[in-house]
Amino acid sequence: MKNVTIFDHPLIQHKTTIMRMKSTSNKEFRESVEEITMLMCYEALRDLPVEAIDIETPIGPTRQNVIKGKKLAVVPILRAGLGMVNGLLNLVPSAKVGHIGMYRDEETLQPHPYYCKLPADILTGR
């Protein structure tokens, strides 16, 4: 299963446990979702292409890496995925946001789309 990533990091496990506890407040739940998302995105974005740019530091000029092109989009599936958007945007504020709405047929268990709003340039990556 090369398209599957299992996030088994102890911090993700810890935050997932907090999120699932009956005694967890709504605030703690939302914070846990955001923190889990940040931890997952850190790993999921590991292979983003980078490019070196020239910058000026207080000590002098240097070359440093930045994300190449900044062509990222986050597309949460409504409604559960909405809680994950801020976690990703905390890491990549320049990411564009779209939305997909889906529901599951309770008899067939198959997903059915009902809404799709993507950034206009998502196919070109601009």
N, C-alpha and C positions, 0 to 999 in steps of 0.2 A: 504494500500500500504506500507507494511513494508520494501520493498527494495528501496523505494524512499526517498531521503533526500531533503528537501526544505531549501535552504540557504537564509534566510531572514534577515541576519545580516545587520545593517545599513551601515557598511563599504563596504560590498559587493554590496549593492544597490547603494551606492555613486560611487564606481569604475565602476560599470556596466553602470551607466548614463554617466560618462565621456567617457567610451569606445564607446558608441552609438552616441555621439554628432557628428554632421556633421563637426564641427570646430576642432575636435580632430586630432592632428598630428599622423603620423605613429608611432613615438617614444612614444607618450603618450598612444596610443592604445596598443602597445606591453607591456609597463610598467603596464598598467591596467590589461591586461590578466595575466601577471606574478603575480601581487599582488592579484588578485581575486583567482588565483590558490592556492597561499600560504594560503589564508584565508580559502578556501574550504578544502584543505588538512589538515589543523590544526584540523578541525572538523571531517573530514572523518577518520583520523588516531587516533581518540580519544581512541579506544578500542584495540590498538595494545598491544600484550602481552609484559610485561617487566620482567626483572630479576635483582635482586640485585647483585652488584659486589663490591668487596673491592677496594677502591682507596686511594691514599695518597693526602691530601690537604696541603697547606702551614701551616695549624694549626695542622694537624695530620691525622691519618687514620680514615676512615668512610666507610659506606656502602651506595651506591647510585644506583638508577634504571637506566638501559639502555634498549633500545629496544631489546627484546629477539630474537636472531638468525639473525637479520638484513637480512631477506629474502624477501625484497620488490622488486617489478618490476613495472615500469610504461610503459604502452603500449598505446601511443596516436594513434588515428585514423587519418590517413593522410587526409588532410594537416592541417585542423583547429586545431587538437589536438597538433600539434608540438609546438605552442606558449605556451602551458601549461607545457611542460617538465621542463624548467628551474625553474619554481616556485616550483615544487615538489622536484627537485634536490637540491634547496637551503635548504630545510628542511631535506631531507634524501639523502645526497650525495652518500651514498653507494648503492642506488637503481640501479638495472639494467634497461636497456631500450630496448624495442622491438618496432615494428611498425606494424600496420594493415592498409591496404588500402581498402577503400570501396567507392562505388558510389551508388547513388539512381536512380533507373529506374523512369524516369519522368512520365511514363504512369501508372505504378502500384504502385509507391512510395515505392517499396520494396528495401531493401539494397542488394548490390551484392559485395562480397569480390573480390579483384583482387591482393592483396599482403598480405603476413603474414610472418613476421620475428620476432620470439620470442627468448628470451634468451634460450640457450640450456638446462638449468636446471630448467626451469620455472615450470615444472610439479612436480619436486622433492622438490622445494623450497630451493635449496642449493645455 
